[in-house]
């Protein structure tokens, strides 16, 4: 199928399909047009100019079923974009997506380049305690800090999420860790003057 112009543009079409919210059926169809396993793996891992792979795009858009299809076809969950973030950094609200990615992720506490945020820190803004739990139970460290010196607990206080705060404390998050502003997590509450 290498001579087929449709096939030669599958990677571009696949990424574009994710951006414009087309169905998992189309993603499966595009991948089925490729005969060789090595080419399928190349296509599902092709990155755009920002270093985003189809897997990262699917995670960011919340397409659980597409994430599964891409992983089943050899998508690299450890690949990073130009910001040093991998697909797991973009799982905020989907427990099933986190659970699919964790077994494929070599280093769950990978920090992004600029913010130094781990997937756990990024998940706090999603406000889903079950995603946070999946990451912690998958091996994420509750002690890791981002570039501002904030732990996941600092961020949970900033978000004002009582369920995540309780969960993190119950699972060993340091309540006395200071960030770059010398604040402990409870001093980062939006309700604190």
N, C-alpha and C positions, 0 to 999 in steps of 0.2 A: 504494500500500500504506500510505499515511499514515494511513488510517482503521482499519487493522488493529491491535487492541490488542497483539497479539503483536509486531508490527513496531515499535510505539512504545516497547517495552521491550527492544529488541534489545541496546542498549548495556549496560544493566544485566545482562541475561542473559549476554551475551558475557563481561563481566568476572567474573561469578559462576562461569561455566563454567570459566574458567581457574583460579580459586581452588579449585574442587572437583575438579580434574583430569579433566575430561571430554575427549573425543577431539577431534582436529583435524577429524574429520568433522562434528561438531556446530558447531564454529566456522565451517566452510565453509558449512554449511546456514544458520546464522543470518545470515551475510553475504549469502547468495543470496536471502534473503527481502526484501532491500532493492533496489528497482528503480533508484534514481538514484545515480550515481557519487558525487555530492556528499554524499549522505546516508551512503553507505558510509564515506567518508573521515571524516565527522563521528563515526560510530559507532566506528570503530577507534581514534579518537583521544580518545574521551570518557574523562575522568578521574574517579576516585573522590574521596572527601573528603581523602585523603592526597596527591592529585595523581598517583596511579598510573594509567597507561594500560594497556589490555590488553597492549600490547607489553612494557611493563616487567614486568607480572605473568608473562607467558609466559617472558621471559628469566630472571627470578628462579626460576621453577619448573623451568627446564631443558627447555622444550618447543620444541625446534628446529623441528619441522614447523609448529607454530602461529606461530612467529616469521616463517617464510617466508610463510605465508598472509596474515598481517597486513601485512607489508611489501608483498606483491603487491597488497594492497587499499588501499594509501596510508597506512599507519601512519607517523607522524612519529617517526623515530629520534632527533630532536634535542629533543623535548619533555622537560621536566624535571618531577619531582615536587616536593612541598613541601620536600624536603631538597636540592633543586638537582641531583639526579642524573638522568641519562638512562638509557635501556635498556642501553647499553653498560656502565654501571657494574655491572650485574647479571649479566654474562657472566663466569663464574668457571672453568667446567670444559669448556665446549663450544667447540671450535675452529670448527666449522661455523657456530655462532651468531655468533661474533665476525666471521667472514669475511662473513656476510650483512649484519651491521649496519655494518661499517666504511665501505663505499661510500656509505651513507645518512647518515653522521655528518659534520656540517660541521666540528666542532672536537673532535678525538679526545682532547684533554687538558682537557676541561671538568672543573672542580672542583666537588664538592658544596659546599653552603652551609656547613655546620658543620665537617665534617672536612677540607675542602679536598682530599679524595682524588680522584685521577683514575681513570679506568677501569683503567689499568695498575696503579696502587697497589692497587685493589680486587681485581684478578685474582690478585695474589700469594697471597692466602689460599686460592684454589682449588687451588693446587699443581699446575697443569698448565702445564708449560713451553711447550707448543705454543700455548696461548691467549696467554701472555705474548709469544711470538714473533710471533703474528698481529698483536697490538696494536703491537709495536715496528715490524714490517715495514709496518704500515698507517700509520705516522707518529707513534706515541706517543713522547713525549720521556722519556728515562730520567733526566733531570735534575730533573724537576718534584718539588716537595715538598708534603706534606700539612700540615695545621695544626700538627702536632707537629714539623715540619721534616724528616720522614723522606722519603727518596727510595724508589723501588721497591726498591733494593738494601738499604737499612736494613730494610725489611719482609721481604725474602727471608731476610736473616740472622735476623730474629726468628722466622720460620717454620722456619728450619733446612733450607731446601730447596736442596741443593747444585746441582741441575741449573739451577734458576732463577738462583742466584747466578752460576754460570759463564756462563750465557747473557747476563745483564745486563752483566757485566764485559766479555765479548767484544764487546758492542755499545755500549760507551762509557759505561756507568754510572760515575759518579764514586765512586771508592773512598775519597776523602778528604773528602767533603762531610759537614759536621757538622749534626746535628739541633738542636732547641731545648735538649737536655740536653748539648750540646757533644760528642756521641758520633759517631764515624765508623761506617759500616755494620758493620764486623767487630766492633765493641764492642757491637753489639745482639744478638749471638748468645745464644740461650738457655743455651748452655754457658759463657758468660762470667760470671764472678762480679762 
